[in-house]
Amino acid sequence: MNLNFLNKRHFAALVAVLFLAPAVAQTTATQAKPAPVMLPQIEGKTIDGAPFTLSTLKGKVVLVMFWSTGCAVCRDKMPELRNNYAGWAGKPFELVAVSTDSRVQDLLDYERIISRTVPMKQRFVQLWTGESGYKDNLGKHSMLPAGYLLDKTGKVVERYVGRIPPEAWDRIADLL
């Protein structure tokens, strides 16, 4: 038995697993995670400079999405988020996007494109975690997008990591 060949095969398999696992995890992590009962807190300024406090949205179902312009899955999900947001206009629903970009310019460049291509009715609240007054009690996110679904009392009822599963939209409809 040639052990050098076997070791090379094992090494190649290990390398493949290490490099492919994050990509597979990002595309397959669609299950809703049980959420601890908690009242998330987010404060800061929107990218338009308006003050924002998450607690002012009590009475509405809220989807908070942490994302980054450098995250392909995040960018890919934006049209779906915008369409659902527009579809629930007039309902007690709010979508809050929180950019984790390290440079605000990346977010502003993205928003400049959005302002030219996306109708106003499909635009939602946008914050940047690097803004000097920004704070939250949700911690760092090891994988993006990361979403929190809040009921009308402001409690987290589901947490999503990676792609948002289609069932999430049904859950939001049920909470409305």
C-alpha positions as CSV (number, residue, x, y, z in Angstrom):
1,M,0.0,0.0,0.0
2,N,1.4,3.4,-1.0
3,L,1.1,5.6,2.1
4,N,2.4,8.7,0.2
5,F,-0.5,8.5,-2.2
6,L,-3.0,7.9,0.6
7,N,-1.6,10.9,2.5
8,K,-1.9,13.1,-0.6
9,R,-5.5,12.0,-1.1
10,H,-6.3,12.8,2.5
11,F,-4.5,16.1,2.3
12,A,-6.4,17.1,-0.9
13,A,-9.7,16.1,0.7
14,L,-8.9,18.1,3.8
15,V,-8.0,21.2,1.8
16,A,-11.2,20.8,-0.3
17,V,-13.3,20.6,2.9
18,L,-11.6,23.6,4.4
19,F,-12.0,25.8,1.4
20,L,-15.5,24.6,0.4
21,A,-17.2,24.4,3.8
22,P,-17.7,28.2,4.2
23,A,-19.2,28.5,0.8
24,V,-21.5,25.5,1.3
25,A,-22.5,26.8,4.8
26,Q,-23.3,30.2,3.3
27,T,-25.6,28.7,0.7
28,T,-27.2,26.0,2.8
29,A,-27.8,27.7,6.1
30,T,-31.4,28.5,5.4
31,Q,-33.1,27.0,8.4
32,A,-34.6,29.3,10.9
33,K,-32.7,29.1,14.2
34,P,-34.6,29.1,17.5
35,A,-34.3,32.6,18.8
36,P,-33.8,33.3,22.5
37,V,-36.6,35.5,23.8
38,M,-34.8,38.9,23.9
39,L,-35.5,42.5,23.1
40,P,-32.8,43.6,20.7
41,Q,-31.6,47.2,20.9
42,I,-30.3,49.1,17.9
43,E,-29.6,52.8,18.0
44,G,-27.8,55.1,15.6
45,K,-28.3,57.3,12.6
46,T,-29.6,56.1,9.2
47,I,-27.4,56.7,6.2
48,D,-29.6,59.7,5.6
49,G,-28.6,61.1,9.0
50,A,-31.9,60.6,10.7
51,P,-31.9,59.3,14.3
52,F,-33.0,55.7,14.6
53,T,-34.0,53.6,17.6
54,L,-35.4,50.1,17.0
55,S,-37.7,50.3,20.0
56,T,-39.8,53.0,18.2
57,L,-41.0,50.2,15.8
58,K,-42.9,48.3,18.5
59,G,-46.4,47.5,17.2
60,K,-44.8,46.4,13.9
61,V,-43.3,43.1,12.7
62,V,-39.6,43.9,12.0
63,L,-37.0,42.1,10.0
64,V,-33.5,43.2,10.9
65,M,-30.9,42.2,8.4
66,F,-27.1,42.5,8.9
67,W,-25.4,42.5,5.6
68,S,-22.4,43.8,3.7
69,T,-21.8,45.1,0.1
70,G,-19.0,42.6,-0.1
71,C,-21.3,39.6,0.6
72,A,-22.6,38.2,-2.7
73,V,-25.5,36.3,-1.0
74,C,-26.5,39.6,0.7
75,R,-26.6,41.6,-2.5
76,D,-28.4,38.7,-4.2
77,K,-31.2,38.8,-1.6
78,M,-31.8,42.6,-1.8
79,P,-34.3,42.4,-4.7
80,E,-36.3,39.8,-2.8
81,L,-36.2,42.0,0.4
82,R,-37.3,45.1,-1.6
83,N,-40.1,43.3,-3.4
84,N,-41.5,41.9,-0.1
85,Y,-41.1,45.3,1.6
86,A,-43.1,47.0,-1.2
87,G,-45.7,44.3,-1.1
88,W,-46.4,44.9,2.5
89,A,-46.7,48.6,2.2
90,G,-49.5,49.8,4.5
91,K,-49.1,46.8,6.8
92,P,-47.4,47.0,10.2
93,F,-44.1,45.7,8.8
94,E,-40.6,47.3,8.7
95,L,-37.4,46.1,7.3
96,V,-34.1,47.5,8.8
97,A,-30.9,46.8,7.0
98,V,-27.7,47.2,9.0
99,S,-24.5,47.3,6.9
100,T,-21.4,45.8,8.5
101,D,-19.1,47.2,5.8
102,S,-15.7,48.4,7.2
103,R,-15.8,51.5,5.0
104,V,-18.9,53.7,4.8
105,Q,-17.9,54.7,1.3
106,D,-18.7,51.1,0.1
107,L,-22.2,51.4,1.4
108,L,-22.7,55.0,0.1
109,D,-21.5,53.9,-3.4
110,Y,-24.0,51.0,-3.3
111,E,-26.8,53.3,-2.2
112,R,-26.0,55.8,-4.9
113,I,-26.7,53.0,-7.5
114,I,-29.9,52.0,-5.6
115,S,-31.1,55.6,-5.6
116,R,-31.0,55.6,-9.4
117,T,-32.5,52.2,-10.0
118,V,-34.9,51.3,-7.2
119,P,-38.3,53.0,-6.6
120,M,-38.8,54.9,-3.3
121,K,-41.5,52.4,-2.2
122,Q,-38.9,49.6,-2.2
123,R,-36.3,51.4,-0.1
124,F,-36.0,50.7,3.6
125,V,-34.2,52.0,6.7
126,Q,-30.4,51.5,6.3
127,L,-27.8,51.9,9.1
128,W,-24.0,51.5,9.2
129,T,-22.4,49.7,12.2
130,G,-19.3,52.0,11.8
131,E,-21.3,55.2,12.5
132,S,-20.0,56.8,15.7
133,G,-23.3,56.7,17.5
134,Y,-24.3,53.2,16.4
135,K,-24.8,50.5,19.1
136,D,-26.7,47.2,19.4
137,N,-26.9,44.3,21.8
138,L,-26.8,41.6,19.1
139,G,-23.1,41.1,18.9
140,K,-20.8,40.2,15.9
141,H,-22.1,38.1,13.1
142,S,-19.8,35.3,11.9
143,M,-21.8,34.8,8.7
144,L,-23.8,37.1,6.6
145,P,-26.6,37.8,5.9
146,A,-27.8,37.5,9.5
147,G,-31.5,38.2,10.2
148,Y,-33.7,38.7,13.2
149,L,-37.4,38.5,13.0
150,L,-39.2,40.5,15.7
151,D,-42.8,40.3,16.6
152,K,-45.0,43.3,17.3
153,T,-43.8,43.4,20.9
154,G,-40.2,43.7,19.8
155,K,-39.1,40.2,20.8
156,V,-36.9,38.1,18.5
157,V,-39.0,35.1,17.4
158,E,-36.7,33.7,14.7
159,R,-33.1,34.1,13.7
160,Y,-31.7,33.5,10.2
161,V,-28.1,32.8,9.2
162,G,-27.2,32.7,5.5
163,R,-29.9,32.8,2.9
164,I,-33.4,33.7,4.2
165,P,-35.6,30.6,3.7
166,P,-38.9,31.1,1.8
167,E,-40.8,30.0,5.0
168,A,-39.6,33.3,6.6
169,W,-41.9,35.3,4.5
170,D,-44.8,33.0,5.5
171,R,-43.8,33.5,9.2
172,I,-43.8,37.3,8.7
173,A,-47.3,37.1,7.1
174,D,-48.5,35.1,10.0
175,L,-47.2,37.7,12.5
176,L,-48.8,40.5,10.6
